[in-house]
Every structure is written in C-alpha cells, then in structure tokens.
Amino acid sequence: MRPTIDEQLGGASRLLTLAENEPDAEGVTELVRNARRLVDRVSSSWAAAEPFLRGDNAELAALLETADPTPPDPGLQRVVDVNESLRFRLSDRIRDLGPGASRDEIGTYLRRRLTVDPT
C-alpha cells in the first residue's frame, strides 16, 4: 500500500529539510507539524507491519494456490518485497479469471484487507 513506511519517512525527512533550510520562513511550524504527523503514523504502523504482511503473504499464496515464498525471519523489506510480488501475481490472476467462486474469494480478501491493513 502507498505510501509505504519508507515513503512516509522520506516525506518527513523532506519536510524537516525544508524547515531546516528556511528557519525563519513563514510556514515552518506547519512543515514541522506535518513531519511529526508522518513520524507518528509510521511509529503506530511499524510494529504491526511485518506480522500483518507475513499473514497477508500466506493468504495471497493460498489464493494463488502456491506455497508462501516468504523465508523465515527475512526482515521487513524482504517481507514487503514478497508481498508486492504476490499482489502483482494476484492482479494477473484476476485478469485471467472469469466470474465465479475464485474471483469472489479474491474480492472478499481485497475488501477485508483494505479495512485491516496497518501499513
């Protein structure tokens, strides 16, 4: 999902760099406030990201009828990479499926995922 944790941290860093380079400029308080909000969001989602994505990878693999390719204890970035790859494969599968139970199952998964994704 976008923005990713890395993208959010990058955004916070850019906002702080702007504030740092223009310390007396109008709007610096707002830049710092927005950077703090981004950091707060990342801190609240960081701990939940890897367990969520590991579970999501397992669900995606089941929908794709394949083994979960997530290696044990790979680190967050590897789990993210596997998740993106599996989601890309699921997109391909959706295009190939006609109406029916498999497509309905994928739709149910996608709707549920939107409501529970902490990232």
C-alpha positions as a Markdown table, in Angstrom:
| # | Residue | x | y | z |
|---|---|---|---|---|
| 1 | Met | 0.0 | 0.0 | 0.0 |
| 2 | Arg | 1.0 | 3.5 | -0.6 |
| 3 | Pro | 2.5 | 5.5 | 0.9 |
| 4 | Thr | 4.9 | 2.8 | 2.3 |
| 5 | Ile | 6.7 | 3.3 | 5.6 |
| 6 | Asp | 9.9 | 4.3 | 3.7 |
| 7 | Glu | 8.0 | 6.8 | 1.6 |
| 8 | Gln | 6.4 | 8.3 | 4.8 |
| 9 | Leu | 9.8 | 8.6 | 6.5 |
| 10 | Gly | 11.2 | 10.1 | 3.3 |
| 11 | Gly | 8.4 | 12.7 | 3.3 |
| 12 | Ala | 9.0 | 13.6 | 6.9 |
| 13 | Ser | 12.7 | 14.0 | 6.2 |
| 14 | Arg | 12.0 | 16.3 | 3.2 |
| 15 | Leu | 9.7 | 18.4 | 5.3 |
| 16 | Leu | 12.3 | 18.7 | 8.1 |
| 17 | Thr | 15.0 | 19.6 | 5.5 |
| 18 | Leu | 12.7 | 22.4 | 4.2 |
| 19 | Ala | 12.2 | 23.7 | 7.7 |
| 20 | Glu | 15.9 | 23.4 | 8.4 |
| 21 | Asn | 16.9 | 25.4 | 5.3 |
| 22 | Glu | 14.3 | 28.1 | 5.9 |
| 23 | Pro | 14.2 | 28.5 | 9.7 |
| 24 | Asp | 12.7 | 32.0 | 9.6 |
| 25 | Ala | 10.3 | 31.4 | 6.7 |
| 26 | Glu | 6.6 | 31.6 | 7.2 |
| 27 | Gly | 5.0 | 28.2 | 7.5 |
| 28 | Val | 7.9 | 26.4 | 9.2 |
| 29 | Thr | 5.7 | 25.4 | 12.1 |
| 30 | Glu | 3.3 | 23.7 | 9.7 |
| 31 | Leu | 6.2 | 21.9 | 8.0 |
| 32 | Val | 7.4 | 20.6 | 11.3 |
| 33 | Arg | 3.9 | 19.7 | 12.4 |
| 34 | Asn | 3.3 | 17.7 | 9.2 |
| 35 | Ala | 6.7 | 15.9 | 9.7 |
| 36 | Arg | 5.7 | 15.0 | 13.2 |
| 37 | Arg | 2.4 | 13.6 | 12.0 |
| 38 | Leu | 4.2 | 11.4 | 9.4 |
| 39 | Val | 6.6 | 10.1 | 12.1 |
| 40 | Asp | 3.6 | 9.4 | 14.4 |
| 41 | Arg | 1.9 | 7.5 | 11.7 |
| 42 | Val | 5.0 | 5.4 | 11.0 |
| 43 | Ser | 5.5 | 4.7 | 14.6 |
| 44 | Ser | 2.0 | 3.4 | 15.0 |
| 45 | Ser | 2.2 | 1.2 | 12.0 |
| 46 | Trp | 5.8 | 0.0 | 12.2 |
| 47 | Ala | 5.4 | -2.7 | 14.8 |
| 48 | Ala | 2.2 | -4.1 | 13.1 |
| 49 | Ala | 3.6 | -4.1 | 9.6 |
| 50 | Glu | 5.7 | -7.3 | 9.5 |
| 51 | Pro | 3.2 | -9.6 | 11.2 |
| 52 | Phe | 0.4 | -8.2 | 9.1 |
| 53 | Leu | 2.4 | -8.7 | 5.9 |
| 54 | Arg | 3.5 | -12.2 | 6.8 |
| 55 | Gly | -0.1 | -13.2 | 7.3 |
| 56 | Asp | -1.1 | -11.4 | 4.1 |
| 57 | Asn | 1.6 | -13.2 | 2.2 |
| 58 | Ala | 0.2 | -16.5 | 3.5 |
| 59 | Glu | -3.3 | -15.5 | 2.4 |
| 60 | Leu | -2.1 | -14.4 | -1.0 |
| 61 | Ala | -0.2 | -17.6 | -1.5 |
| 62 | Ala | -3.3 | -19.6 | -0.7 |
| 63 | Leu | -5.4 | -17.6 | -3.2 |
| 64 | Leu | -2.7 | -18.2 | -5.8 |
| 65 | Glu | -2.6 | -21.9 | -4.8 |
| 66 | Thr | 1.1 | -21.8 | -4.2 |
| 67 | Ala | 3.5 | -22.2 | -1.3 |
| 68 | Asp | 4.2 | -19.0 | 0.7 |
| 69 | Pro | 7.6 | -17.8 | -0.6 |
| 70 | Thr | 8.3 | -15.7 | 2.5 |
| 71 | Pro | 11.5 | -17.0 | 4.0 |
| 72 | Pro | 11.6 | -17.4 | 7.8 |
| 73 | Asp | 12.8 | -14.2 | 9.6 |
| 74 | Pro | 13.8 | -12.3 | 6.4 |
| 75 | Gly | 13.4 | -8.8 | 7.8 |
| 76 | Leu | 10.7 | -6.2 | 6.9 |
| 77 | Gln | 12.0 | -5.2 | 3.5 |
| 78 | Arg | 12.1 | -8.8 | 2.2 |
| 79 | Val | 8.5 | -9.4 | 3.6 |
| 80 | Val | 7.4 | -6.2 | 1.7 |
| 81 | Asp | 9.1 | -7.3 | -1.5 |
| 82 | Val | 7.4 | -10.7 | -1.3 |
| 83 | Asn | 4.1 | -9.1 | -0.6 |
| 84 | Glu | 4.4 | -6.8 | -3.6 |
| 85 | Ser | 5.3 | -9.7 | -5.8 |
| 86 | Leu | 2.4 | -11.8 | -4.6 |
| 87 | Arg | 0.0 | -8.9 | -5.1 |
| 88 | Phe | 1.3 | -8.4 | -8.6 |
| 89 | Arg | 0.7 | -12.1 | -9.3 |
| 90 | Leu | -2.8 | -11.9 | -7.9 |
| 91 | Ser | -3.6 | -8.9 | -10.2 |
| 92 | Asp | -2.5 | -11.1 | -13.2 |
| 93 | Arg | -4.7 | -13.9 | -11.9 |
| 94 | Ile | -7.8 | -11.6 | -11.6 |
| 95 | Arg | -7.4 | -10.6 | -15.2 |
| 96 | Asp | -7.4 | -14.3 | -16.2 |
| 97 | Leu | -10.4 | -15.3 | -14.1 |
| 98 | Gly | -13.9 | -15.2 | -15.3 |
| 99 | Pro | -16.9 | -14.7 | -12.9 |
| 100 | Gly | -17.1 | -17.4 | -10.3 |
| 101 | Ala | -16.2 | -18.5 | -6.8 |
| 102 | Ser | -12.4 | -17.9 | -7.2 |
| 103 | Arg | -13.0 | -14.3 | -8.3 |
| 104 | Asp | -15.5 | -13.8 | -5.5 |
| 105 | Glu | -13.0 | -15.1 | -2.9 |
| 106 | Ile | -10.3 | -12.7 | -4.2 |
| 107 | Gly | -12.8 | -9.8 | -4.0 |
| 108 | Thr | -13.7 | -10.7 | -0.4 |
| 109 | Tyr | -10.0 | -10.9 | 0.5 |
| 110 | Leu | -9.3 | -7.5 | -1.1 |
| 111 | Arg | -12.2 | -5.7 | 0.7 |
| 112 | Arg | -11.2 | -7.2 | 4.0 |
| 113 | Arg | -7.5 | -6.3 | 3.5 |
| 114 | Leu | -8.4 | -2.6 | 3.0 |
| 115 | Thr | -10.0 | -2.4 | 6.4 |
| 116 | Val | -7.3 | -4.2 | 8.4 |
| 117 | Asp | -4.0 | -3.0 | 6.7 |
| 118 | Pro | -1.9 | -1.2 | 9.3 |
| 119 | Thr | 0.7 | -0.1 | 6.8 |
